[in-house]
Each structure stands twice: as structure tokens, then as C-alpha cells.
Amino acid sequence: MASFEQIKWRDPNGQIIACVEKIKLMRENLEELQQMAQDCLEDALLMGCDEQQVREVLTQLIASLDNPYADGDK
């Protein structure tokens, strides 16, 4: 499992996010996402899917996420 404890989160201006609750929420979200992705990979492998293809699809999934808060999308 990856350790998310050492990540220094920054705002768009490069300032470090210092709020303990925000950092805790980010860590919990990443841990949950990691477990879901691990479960997906394991299920796919048990069903006979190609590991590399599954990893590529998971990477594409992350890359396709939309930022609903981007300028002009309001």
C-alpha cells in the first residue's frame, strides 16, 4: 500500500494546505480509491483479463476525470 502521509498538498498558488481536516479527508479518499482499484484489478485477474490492459484502463479512468470547478464551467 502506498503511504499518503508524506504528501504535501498545495493550492493552485503553490501554498501548502495546512488544515488537518482537509489533509485527513484527502488521505482517506486516496486510501479508499486505492482499495477500490486494487479490488478491480484482482477481480479482473481472476476473470482472466490481461493485467497490463486493466492498468491502462485504470490510468485512462483517472486521466478522464473532469474538474467541475474549472474556470468557465460554472
C-alpha positions in Angstrom: 0.0 0.0 0.0 1.2 3.5 -0.8 1.7 5.9 2.0 -0.2 9.1 1.6 1.1 10.6 4.9 4.1 12.3 3.3 2.3 14.2 0.6 2.4 17.9 1.0 -0.8 19.2 -0.6 -0.7 22.6 -2.3 -3.2 25.1 -3.5 -3.1 26.4 -7.1 -0.8 29.2 -6.0 1.7 26.7 -4.5 0.9 27.4 -0.9 0.8 24.4 1.4 -2.6 23.2 2.6 -2.2 23.1 6.4 -5.7 22.3 7.5 -5.6 18.9 9.3 -9.2 18.0 8.4 -8.5 18.7 4.7 -5.4 16.6 4.7 -7.2 13.8 6.6 -10.0 13.8 4.0 -7.6 13.6 1.1 -5.7 10.7 2.7 -8.9 8.8 3.4 -10.2 9.4 -0.2 -6.9 8.2 -1.7 -6.9 5.1 0.6 -10.5 4.3 -0.5 -9.6 4.8 -4.1 -6.5 2.7 -3.9 -8.5 -0.2 -2.3 -11.2 0.1 -5.0 -8.6 0.0 -7.7 -6.9 -3.0 -6.1 -10.2 -4.8 -5.9 -10.9 -4.0 -9.5 -7.5 -5.4 -10.6 -7.9 -8.5 -8.5 -11.4 -9.2 -9.9 -10.2 -8.6 -13.4 -7.2 -11.0 -13.0 -9.5 -13.7 -11.5 -11.7 -13.3 -14.6 -8.8 -13.8 -16.9 -8.2 -10.2 -18.0 -4.8 -9.0 -19.1 -3.1 -7.2 -16.2 -1.5 -4.5 -18.4 -4.8 -3.7 -20.1 -6.5 -3.3 -16.8 -3.8 -1.0 -15.5 -4.1 1.1 -18.7 -7.8 1.4 -18.3 -7.5 2.5 -14.7 -4.9 5.1 -15.8 -7.2 6.3 -18.5 -10.1 6.5 -16.0 -8.1 8.8 -13.7 -6.9 10.9 -16.7 -10.5 11.3 -17.8 -11.8 12.9 -14.6 -13.4 16.3 -15.1 -12.8 19.3 -12.9 -16.3 20.7 -12.2 -14.7 23.9 -10.7 -12.5 24.9 -13.7 -13.0 28.4 -15.0 -15.8 28.7 -17.5 -17.5 25.6 -16.4 -19.8 27.3 -13.9 
